[in-house]
Amino acid sequence: MKQFNKSDIKTLKEIMLLRRDVRGNRFIKKKIDDKILDEILSAANSAPSVGFSQPWKFVIVKSKDKRDAIYKEFEKENTKAKKIFKDNEVYPRLKLEGIKESYINVAVLYEKPKKKVLGQTTQKKMGEYSVVCAIQNLWLMARAYNIGVGWISILKPKNVKKILGIGKEYKLVAYLAIGYVDEFLEEPELLQIEWEKKKSLKDIKTL
Ligand SMILES: Cc1cc2nc3c(=O)[nH]c(=O)nc-3n(C[C@H](O)[C@H](O)[C@H](O)COP(=O)(O)O)c2cc1C
């Protein structure tokens, strides 16, 4: 049985603490080697999943036309979001995506089960939660390779699926921008600009 040591723990902690959500103002034009991309996707593929169903599917989007179309969708949705945050002068200045600037986009899908899934008989969302576990693995492994990931959620899944030609047997869980960066911020940007505060361990409840 493999035993991890203090140095491994320190590294894991650093990868976790220094993982950032990366937006378009940080991505640089540098190719990601196919082998490294495979390592990152393999990390995602090793995530825990309900009934070992591994219900994820990754669609790599390189096409400029498709990305331009997705970007238009983002602009449409963000215009609505700007109205929602109309009393906040910071919101319109935030860069909230990196669709065009990143090396690749990755649509992460949930494949609806074709057979009964062990553990998913009571709580139907467990498959989708498993996909999120895969995304977190991907995010951390990318950071270990000094590659940035940004999750873009200001998009209508239905429209993204249409642009990418994705069938109704799949649900869009995440749309990611992935690429090398000029810098990883030490702290979340939204913490730095005091949009939100960091949650303290005091919030944990013991029963
Ligand atoms: C489910 C999810 C959706 C997110 N959607 C967006 C988004 O649409 N645009 C954006 O700029 N950041 C998005 N983020 C990034 C968060 O703002 C970011 O994770 C948070 O501020 C903490 O910063 P950090 O990831 O750099 O630690 C999303 C993150 C998650 C987990």
The ligand as an SDF file (V2000), in Angstrom:
LIG
                    3D

 31 33  0  0  0  0  0  0  0  0999 V2000
  -19.8240   25.8760  -10.6610 C   0  0  0  0  0  0  0  0  0  0  0  0
  -18.9510   27.0740  -10.8930 C   0  0  0  0  0  0  0  0  0  0  0  0
  -19.3360   28.0140  -11.8370 C   0  0  0  0  0  0  0  0  0  0  0  0
  -18.5450   29.1410  -12.0750 C   0  0  0  0  0  0  0  0  0  0  0  0
  -18.8930   30.0420  -13.0550 N   0  0  0  0  0  0  0  0  0  0  0  0
  -18.0900   31.0950  -13.3220 C   0  0  0  0  0  0  0  0  0  0  0  0
  -18.3780   32.0030  -14.3820 C   0  0  0  0  0  0  0  0  0  0  0  0
  -19.3470   31.8730  -15.1130 O   0  0  0  0  0  0  0  0  0  0  0  0
  -17.5270   33.0290  -14.5900 N   0  0  0  0  0  0  0  0  0  0  0  0
  -16.4290   33.2220  -13.8170 C   0  0  0  0  0  0  0  0  0  0  0  0
  -15.6950   34.1810  -14.0570 O   0  0  0  0  0  0  0  0  0  0  0  0
  -16.1210   32.3760  -12.8130 N   0  0  0  0  0  0  0  0  0  0  0  0
  -16.9160   31.3270  -12.5660 C   0  0  0  0  0  0  0  0  0  0  0  0
  -16.5920   30.4500  -11.5550 N   0  0  0  0  0  0  0  0  0  0  0  0
  -15.3790   30.6830  -10.7640 C   0  0  0  0  0  0  0  0  0  0  0  0
  -15.6530   31.2040   -9.3760 C   0  0  0  0  0  0  0  0  0  0  0  0
  -15.9680   32.5600   -9.4060 O   0  0  0  0  0  0  0  0  0  0  0  0
  -14.3850   30.9670   -8.5380 C   0  0  0  0  0  0  0  0  0  0  0  0
  -14.1970   29.5790   -8.4270 O   0  0  0  0  0  0  0  0  0  0  0  0
  -14.4580   31.5690   -7.1530 C   0  0  0  0  0  0  0  0  0  0  0  0
  -14.5370   32.9660   -7.2370 O   0  0  0  0  0  0  0  0  0  0  0  0
  -13.2510   31.1850   -6.3180 C   0  0  0  0  0  0  0  0  0  0  0  0
  -12.0730   31.5250   -6.9930 O   0  0  0  0  0  0  0  0  0  0  0  0
  -10.9530   30.4730   -7.3570 P   0  0  0  0  0  0  0  0  0  0  0  0
  -11.6020   29.3760   -8.1540 O   0  0  0  0  0  0  0  0  0  0  0  0
   -9.9490   31.2350   -8.1670 O   0  0  0  0  0  0  0  0  0  0  0  0
  -10.4060   29.9510   -6.0820 O   0  0  0  0  0  0  0  0  0  0  0  0
  -17.3590   29.3290  -11.3180 C   0  0  0  0  0  0  0  0  0  0  0  0
  -16.9780   28.3570  -10.3790 C   0  0  0  0  0  0  0  0  0  0  0  0
  -17.7590   27.2460  -10.1650 C   0  0  0  0  0  0  0  0  0  0  0  0
  -17.3110   26.2100   -9.1720 C   0  0  0  0  0  0  0  0  0  0  0  0
  1  2  1  0
  2  3  1  0
  2 30  2  0
  3  4  2  0
  4  5  1  0
  4 28  1  0
  5  6  2  0
  6  7  1  0
  6 13  1  0
  7  8  2  0
  7  9  1  0
  9 10  1  0
 10 11  2  0
 10 12  1  0
 12 13  2  0
 13 14  1  0
 14 15  1  0
 14 28  1  0
 15 16  1  0
 16 17  1  0
 16 18  1  0
 18 19  1  0
 18 20  1  0
 20 21  1  0
 20 22  1  0
 22 23  1  0
 23 24  1  0
 24 25  2  0
 24 26  1  0
 24 27  1  0
 28 29  2  0
 29 30  1  0
 30 31  1  0
M  END
$$$$
